[in-house]
Amino acid sequence: MNSRENTSALFREAMSRLGAAVTVLTTDGPAGKHGMTASAVCSVTDSPPTLLVCVNTTNRSHDLFVKNGTLCVNVLSGAHRDLSGHFARPSDHDRFATGDWTQGVTGAPVLQDAAVAFDCQITDQKSVGTHSVFFCEVQHIAIGQPQAEGLIWFGRDFHHLRAAC
């Protein structure tokens, strides 16, 4: 590795081989309603139930999450591939025109048929390079119907994950 650019490219290539669940992060509050597709989500602890969520500081959703102080991690199933693309587009279209949404206890939009939805209060934020790391204390969990497939991002593409029977 000769330069930082090569290191970044190598890191991105390596991370493309680390499969992750596809989620839609949503928020609503004084700064407005918004959402984005993300895969940088993981658990921190179960006492209190807390998730770690990473968002690029240049993403227009970033400041809305900070100002609203809430977010919902909507974990997508295999049936939600188109929805994930809808929330990944950078245009100003109405992201919430697709899908059936309710309001969570924090006020954040909750996808009714998500595999699981974690409605969270952002309790801490750390800046690391180009991203903010949000620590999100779970206020409510909505577990969907048993899903036939999960939706995973791996190798820069979507993959459906089926449970072994």
Secondary structure, 3 states (H helix, E strand, C coil): CCCHHHHHHHHHHHHCCCCEECEEEEECCCCCCEEEEECCEEEEEECCEEEEEEEECCCHHHHHHHHHCEEEEEECEHHHHHHHHHHHCCCCCCHHHCCCEEECCCCCEEECCCCEEEEEEEEEEEEECCEEEEEEEEEEEEECCCCCEEEEEECCEEEEEECCC
